[in-house]
Amino acid sequence: MKLAELGEFGFIERIRAAARSEASVRCGIGDDCAAVTVPAGHLLLTTTDLLIEGVHFQLAWSDMRTLGRKSVTVNVSDVAAMGGQPRHLYLGLGIPAAMEVADLEQFIEGFLEAAREYDTVLIGGDTCRSSGPLLISVTAEGSVAPEQMVRRAGARAGDVLVVSGTLGDSALALRHLAAGRPQQPMLAARHHDPTARVALGRALAETGLATAMIDVSDGLLADLGHILTASGVGAVVREACLPLSEPFRQALAGDPSLLDLALAGGEDYELLFSVPVERCKALAELSARVGVPLTRIGTVEPSHRGLLIQDAAGHCRKASASGFNHFRHGSG
């Protein structure tokens, strides 16, 4: 069945029937606006992201259900990066006329599945026809106590730089996809179905360990560059300390240039943050408690040093805060 046969409002009704609600939603899907509450004394966090077929994803490479899951995760990750608790989602779709309703239902199934996993609810949005590619716009709302909010500004010289999980897996998977090479399941999952580090972000906010934080979406160097600019500091990143998965290490053994993917590949959705050196013991305890591996990858330096990369021999080179830029790169 094509969407034209079901109709826009028929499709929206199917979404409304599938979406859950919860106490903070006073008015959700079905009215002109959503009306929500946030916990008393909390700040409202709002982020939005646009995913465009041919730029952010290829339908030939990903099933619709997984695409729905990723559409939630990439937005929830921004809330996690500020130490917030995700709460509400809004979904806008620009749908090609030829798209099957069954495909759209798979997308919504994945979207709502991921929403439940992050304890969020879909409460509004819009649909329209697209004369070109599939367009996905998601807005996520979260909340955080003012004294717990973690921003990009706040890193201080002497802090250590820490990142969660592993780096470069998503970018390596994308390179394999573009080359038509077989996909290693772990790498493919990291690209198509990443995980937002919500529990870690909340724990860092509640303990006050992180002085500055960002999620790694455009690449380690690019996102670190945002922290350095906002905080007015420099940094040294140690190549030997970069956390790499076993599949990535195996590929790296055959092609050392792949290390650039760990530095600048993007779409890892890990949390990158700075921590005072005297609080590293508490950080290790937090890592064990939330079950997320954390790795010290460098140090925050005075601003005049800029951004440096230190190789295994201890030599430093200047690094540009490069990463994915939609207005500099081609589609992919």
VEXTI-875582 format. One record per residue (C-alpha): x, z, y; residue in one letter; chain; residue number from 1. Coordinates in steps of 0.25 Angstrom, whole numbers, plus 5000, padded with zeros to 4 digits. Each point is the difference from the previous one (the first is absolute). Example, Ala and Ser with C-alpha at 12.3 -4.5 7.8 and 13.67 -1.06 7.14 Angstrom:
2
     xx     zz     yy   resn   chain   resi
   5049   5031   4982      a       A      1
   5006   4998   5014      s       A      2
***
This chain:
332
     xx     zz     yy   resn   chain   resi
   5000   5000   5000      m       A      1
   5005   4996   5014      k       A      2
   4998   5010   5011      l       A      3
   4991   4990   5007      a       A      4
   4990   5003   4989      e       A      5
   5001   5015   5001      l       A      6
   5000   5000   5015      g       A      7
   5008   5009   5009      e       A      8
   4990   5012   5000      f       A      9
   4999   4999   4985      g       A     10
   5015   5001   4998      f       A     11
   5000   5012   5010      i       A     12
   4989   5007   4992      e       A     13
   5008   4999   4988      r       A     14
   5012   5006   5007      i       A     15
   4991   5011   5006      r       A     16
   4994   5004   4986      a       A     17
   5014   5001   4994      a       A     18
   5007   5008   5011      a       A     19
   4999   5015   4999      r       A     20
   4998   5009   5012      s       A     21
   5004   5014   5003      e       A     22
   4997   5012   5010      a       A     23
   5008   4994   5011      s       A     24
   4992   4988   5001      v       A     25
   4988   5002   5008      r       A     26
   4996   4985   5001      c       A     27
   5007   4989   4992      g       A     28
   4998   4986   4995      i       A     29
   4986   4995   5004      g       A     30
   5000   5004   5015      d       A     31
   5006   4994   5012      d       A     32
   5012   5010   5000      c       A     33
   5005   5010   4991      a       A     34
   4999   5015   5005      a       A     35
   5010   5009   4994      v       A     36
   5006   5014   5002      t       A     37
   5014   5005   4998      v       A     38
   5005   5015   4998      p       A     39
   4999   5009   5012      a       A     40
   5013   4999   5008      g       A     41
   5005   4988   4993      h       A     42
   5005   4987   5007      l       A     43
   4993   4987   4995      l       A     44
   5011   4990   4995      l       A     45
   4996   4985   5000      t       A     46
   5008   4988   4995      t       A     47
   4996   4986   4997      t       A     48
   5006   4989   4992      d       A     49
   4998   4985   4998      l       A     50
   5003   4992   4987      l       A     51
   4999   4985   5000      i       A     52
   5000   4991   4988      e       A     53
   5013   4992   5000      g       A     54
   5007   5010   5009      v       A     55
   4999   5013   4994      h       A     56
   4995   4996   4986      f       A     57
   4998   4988   4991      q       A     58
   4987   5000   4991      l       A     59
   5008   4993   4990      a       A     60
   5009   5012   4998      w       A     61
   4990   5011   5001      s       A     62
   4987   5003   4994      d       A     63
   4988   5004   5009      m       A     64
   4999   5014   4995      r       A     65
   5014   5004   5002      t       A     66
   5000   4993   5014      l       A     67
   4988   5010   5003      g       A     68
   5009   5012   4996      r       A     69
   5012   4995   5009      k       A     70
   4991   4998   5012      s       A     71
   4997   5015   5000      v       A     72
   5014   5005   4996      t       A     73
   5007   4993   5012      v       A     74
   4991   5006   5010      n       A     75
   4999   5014   4994      v       A     76
   5015   5000   5000      s       A     77
   5000   5000   5015      d       A     78
   4992   5012   5000      v       A     79
   5009   5007   4990      a       A     80
   5012   4996   5009      a       A     81
   4995   5009   5011      m       A     82
   4997   5012   4990      g       A     83
   4985   4997   5000      g       A     84
   4989   5001   4990      q       A     85
   4993   4986   4999      p       A     86
   4985   5001   5001      r       A     87
   4992   4988   5004      h       A     88
   5002   4984   4998      l       A     89
   4994   4988   5007      y       A     90
   5001   4986   4993      l       A     91
   4998   4987   5007      g       A     92
   5001   4987   4992      l       A     93
   5001   4986   5004      g       A     94
   4995   4993   4987      i       A     95
   5002   4985   4997      p       A     96
   4987   4993   4996      a       A     97
   5005   4996   4987      a       A     98
   5003   5014   4995      m       A     99
   4992   5005   4988      e       A    100
   4992   5013   5002      v       A    101
   5006   5005   4987      a       A    102
   5014   4999   5006      d       A    103
   4995   5008   5012      l       A    104
   4994   5011   4991      e       A    105
   5014   5001   4993      q       A    106
   5006   5002   5014      f       A    107
   4990   5011   5004      i       A    108
   5001   5007   4986      e       A    109
   5015   5001   5002      g       A    110
   4999   5004   5015      f       A    111
   4990   5011   4996      l       A    112
   5008   5005   4989      e       A    113
   5012   5002   5009      a       A    114
   4992   5006   5010      a       A    115
   4995   5011   4990      r       A    116
   5015   5002   4996      e       A    117
   5004   5003   5014      y       A    118
   4987   5009   5002      d       A    119
   4995   4990   5011      t       A    120
   4986   4993   5002      v       A    121
   4996   4986   5004      l       A    122
   4990   5002   5012      i       A    123
   5000   4987   5007      g       A    124
   5005   4986   5003      g       A    125
   4996   4986   5002      d       A    126
   4999   4987   4992      t       A    127
   5001   4986   5005      c       A    128
   5003   4986   4995      r       A    129
   5014   4995   5001      s       A    130
   5003   4985   5002      s       A    131
   5014   5002   4995      g       A    132
   5006   5011   4992      p       A    133
   4995   5013   4995      l       A    134
   5002   5011   5011      l       A    135
   5000   5015   4997      i       A    136
   4999   5010   5012      s       A    137
   5001   5015   4996      v       A    138
   4999   5012   5010      t       A    139
   5003   5013   4994      a       A    140
   4997   5014   5007      e       A    141
   5006   5013   4997      g       A    142
   5003   5013   5006      s       A    143
   5011   5010   5002      v       A    144
   5001   5013   5007      a       A    145
   5008   4998   5013      p       A    146
   5011   5009   4997      e       A    147
   5002   4993   4987      q       A    148
   5000   4985   5004      m       A    149
   5014   4993   4998      v       A    150
   5003   4989   5009      r       A    151
   5012   4990   5000      r       A    152
   5006   5008   5012      a       A    153
   5007   5013   4996      g       A    154
   5012   4996   4992      a       A    155
   5013   5008   5005      r       A    156
   5014   4997   4998      a       A    157
   5005   5008   4988      g       A    158
   4987   4998   4993      d       A    159
   5001   4994   4986      v       A    160
   4992   4987   4997      l       A    161
   4991   5000   4987      v       A    162
   4992   4990   4993      v       A    163
   4990   5002   4989      s       A    164
   4999   4992   4987      g       A    165
   5009   4987   4999      t       A    166
   5002   4988   5009      l       A    167
   5000   4985   4999      g       A    168
   4991   4999   4987      d       A    169
   4989   4993   5008      s       A    170
   5009   4990   5007      a       A    171
   5007   4997   4987      l       A    172
   4986   4997   4993      a       A    173
   4996   4991   5011      l       A    174
   5013   4992   4999      r       A    175
   4998   4998   4985      h       A    176
   4985   4996   5003      l       A    177
   5005   4990   5010      a       A    178
   5010   4994   4990      a       A    179
   4990   5000   4989      g       A    180
   5008   5009   4992      r       A    181
   4994   5010   4989      p       A    182
   4996   5013   5006      q       A    183
   5005   5013   4995      q       A    184
   4987   5009   5000      p       A    185
   5006   5012   5007      m       A    186
   5005   4991   5012      l       A    187
   4986   4992   5000      a       A    188
   4993   5013   5001      a       A    189
   5008   5005   5012      r       A    190
   4997   4987   5007      h       A    191
   4985   4998   4997      h       A    192
   4995   5014   4998      d       A    193
   5009   5010   5008      p       A    194
   4998   5015   5002      t       A    195
   4998   5007   5013      a       A    196
   5007   5013   5001      r       A    197
   4989   5008   5005      v       A    198
   5003   5013   4993      a       A    199
   5014   5000   5004      l       A    200
   4996   4997   5015      g       A    201
   4991   5011   5000      r       A    202
   5010   5010   4994      a       A    203
   5011   4996   5010      l       A    204
   4990   5002   5011      a       A    205
   4995   5013   4995      e       A    206
   5014   5006   4998      t       A    207
   5006   4994   5013      g       A    208
   5012   4994   4993      l       A    209
   4999   4986   5006      a       A    210
   5005   4998   5014      t       A    211
   4996   4986   5000      a       A    212
   4993   4991   4990      m       A    213
   4996   4985   4997      i       A    214
   4995   4992   4988      d       A    215
   5009   4989   4995      v       A    216
   4992   4988   5002      s       A    217
   5009   4990   5007      d       A    218
   5013   5004   4994      g       A    219
   5009   5012   5000      l       A    220
   5008   4996   5012      l       A    221
   4989   4995   5008      a       A    222
   4992   5012   4998      d       A    223
   5012   5009   5002      l       A    224
   5002   4993   5013      g       A    225
   4986   5004   5005      h       A    226
   5004   5015   4998      i       A    227
   5013   4998   5007      l       A    228
   4994   4993   5012      t       A    229
   4989   5010   5001      a       A    230
   5010   5012   4998      s       A    231
   5011   4995   5008      g       A    232
   5010   5001   4989      v       A    233
   5009   4992   4991      g       A    234
   5002   5001   4985      a       A    235
   5010   4997   4988      v       A    236
   4993   4995   4987      v       A    237
   5009   5001   4988      r       A    238
   4998   4988   4990      e       A    239
   5005   5008   4988      a       A    240
   4989   5010   5003      c       A    241
   4988   4990   5000      l       A    242
   4990   5004   4989      p       A    243
   4999   4988   4991      l       A    244
   4991   4998   4987      s       A    245
   5006   4996   4987      e       A    246
   4994   4986   5001      p       A    247
   5006   4999   5014      f       A    248
   5014   5005   4995      r       A    249
   5000   4990   4989      q       A    250
   4997   4988   5009      a       A    251
   5010   5005   5010      l       A    252
   5011   5000   4989      a       A    253
   4998   4985   4999      g       A    254
   4998   4998   5015      d       A    255
   5006   5010   5010      p       A    256
   4994   4993   5012      s       A    257
   4987   5006   4995      l       A    258
   5003   5013   5007      l       A    259
   4995   4994   5012      d       A    260
   4986   5000   4994      l       A    261
   5002   5016   5000      a       A    262
   5004   5000   5014      l       A    263
   4990   4990   5006      a       A    264
   4990   4995   4990      g       A    265
   4988   5008   5004      g       A    266
   4987   5004   4993      e       A    267
   5005   5012   4993      d       A    268
   4990   5009   5007      y       A    269
   5010   5012   4998      e       A    270
   5001   5011   5010      l       A    271
   5013   5000   5008      l       A    272
   5003   5013   5008      f       A    273
   5010   5009   5007      s       A    274
   5002   5014   4996      v       A    275
   5009   5011   5006      p       A    276
   5012   5002   4991      v       A    277
   4998   5015   4998      e       A    278
   4986   4997   4994      r       A    279
   5005   4991   4989      c       A    280
   4998   5011   4989      k       A    281
   4985   5001   5004      a       A    282
   4999   4985   5000      l       A    283
   5005   5000   4985      a       A    284
   4990   5011   4997      e       A    285
   4989   4991   5007      l       A    286
   5004   4988   4992      s       A    287
   4999   5007   4987      a       A    288
   4986   5006   5004      r       A    289
   4994   4986   5004      v       A    290
   5007   4993   4988      g       A    291
   5006   4989   5009      v       A    292
   5015   4997   5000      p       A    293
   5007   5001   5013      l       A    294
   5014   4995   5004      t       A    295
   5009   5003   5011      r       A    296
   5005   4986   5005      i       A    297
   5007   5004   5013      g       A    298
   5001   5008   5012      t       A    299
   4994   4999   5015      v       A    300
   5011   4998   5010      e       A    301
   5002   5000   5015      p       A    302
   4993   4988   5006      s       A    303
   5014   4993   5004      h       A    304
   5003   4997   4986      r       A    305
   4988   4992   4998      g       A    306
   4996   4996   4986      l       A    307
   5011   4999   4990      l       A    308
   5001   4997   4985      i       A    309
   5011   5007   4992      q       A    310
   5005   4993   4987      d       A    311
   5005   5006   4987      a       A    312
   5014   5000   5006      a       A    313
   4996   5008   5012      g       A    314
   5001   4988   5010      h       A    315
   4989   4999   5010      c       A    316
   4994   4987   5006      r       A    317
   4989   4998   5011      k       A    318
   4987   4998   4995      a       A    319
   4988   4993   5007      s       A    320
   4987   5006   4998      a       A    321
   4995   4988   4993      s       A    322
   4987   4999   4991      g       A    323
   4988   4992   4999      f       A    324
   4995   4994   5013      n       A    325
   4987   4992   5000      h       A    326
   5004   4992   5012      f       A    327
   5014   4997   4995      r       A    328
   4998   4997   4985      h       A    329
   4992   4989   4993      g       A    330
   4988   5003   4991      s       A    331
   5002   5007   4987      g       A    332
***
